[in-house]
Amino acid sequence: MKKLAPLSLGLLLLLPGCFDVEADLVIEKDLSGTAGMSVTVDMESMVYVMATMQRAFMGEEGPPTEEELEAVRQELLADMQAEEALSEEEMWEEAERELPEGFELRELNFEREGLKTSMRFLVDYPHIERLNELRLDEPGRKEEEAMPGEPSAEEFDSLSEPFADIRFVDEGDTYLLESGTPNPVEDARESSSGMEGFEEMLGQAFKNLRVAMTIQVPGEIVEHNATRVEGNKLIWEFSFETLRETSGADLEHIMVRFRK
């Protein structure tokens, strides 16, 4: 398993075992601002999925045994412990190299305990219309480097490009911001269409999933479809059940209209 590269979050963003993902966006008056993401992955939720897919790869049917589950668990722990450790300075330098021109890294935190890994990053962006340049996967990662059952970056674009489809419109007195909703459940479904027993594995991998988007705007909020509002901060929250029952095309998009 390849080491987790800072900023290009690698396995953190690509494994459907992630149970908490929150993207956050602050828009200033001049339309610059900050964009960040917090991700917590508990690989324990992937043990069943990976063991099941390994059985399928070997042509075996039925759920994995306790022995097979424990073998996968120990393999994951061993791989994570064997990963090359980067110093704080090296992590920061690697993250800065991957940023688009004009973006500046403000925060980068990385923690690991057992099979649980957490990361937080925050960048300054020069203008909201350039947010689609920010990509968080590992561009040079090869498909053959993945473990059995491990998805590639291309299969989880809604997480590796959380701000890719933002639409920003100057309406005169107001601005309109629209965006799709990050939906790793739909990403996984599309990449594994037709796989026997997939829905059961999906439930195991995503049972504790939480996806959220927070947007703070500089002007008075005129209209929105957020889950809740705290001052000028809008918050959209989605659970596994919400994302599982609604396809990416049908899921209500994120929308806020605010005064200049």
KAURZI-V383456 format. One record per residue. SS is DSSP state (2 for helix, 1 for strand, 0 for the rest). Layout:
((SS) (SS))
This chain:
((0) (0) (0) (0) (0) (0) (0) (0) (0) (0) (2) (2) (2) (2) (0) (0) (0) (1) (1) (1) (1) (1) (1) (1) (1) (1) (1) (0) (0) (0) (0) (0) (1) (1) (1) (1) (1) (1) (1) (1) (1) (1) (0) (2) (2) (2) (2) (2) (2) (2) (2) (2) (2) (2) (2) (2) (2) (0) (0) (0) (0) (0) (0) (0) (0) (2) (2) (2) (2) (2) (2) (2) (2) (2) (2) (2) (2) (2) (2) (2) (2) (2) (0) (0) (0) (0) (0) (2) (2) (2) (2) (2) (2) (2) (2) (2) (2) (0) (0) (0) (0) (0) (0) (1) (1) (1) (1) (1) (1) (1) (1) (1) (1) (0) (0) (1) (1) (1) (1) (1) (1) (1) (1) (1) (1) (0) (0) (2) (2) (2) (2) (2) (2) (0) (0) (0) (0) (0) (0) (0) (0) (0) (2) (2) (2) (0) (0) (0) (0) (0) (0) (0) (2) (2) (2) (2) (2) (2) (2) (2) (0) (0) (0) (0) (0) (0) (1) (1) (1) (1) (0) (0) (0) (1) (1) (1) (1) (1) (1) (0) (0) (0) (0) (2) (2) (2) (2) (2) (2) (2) (2) (0) (0) (0) (0) (0) (0) (2) (2) (2) (2) (2) (2) (2) (2) (2) (0) (0) (0) (1) (1) (1) (1) (1) (1) (1) (0) (0) (0) (0) (1) (1) (1) (1) (0) (0) (0) (1) (1) (1) (0) (0) (1) (1) (1) (1) (1) (1) (1) (2) (2) (2) (2) (2) (0) (0) (0) (0) (0) (0) (0) (0) (0) (1) (1) (1) (1) (1) (1) (0))
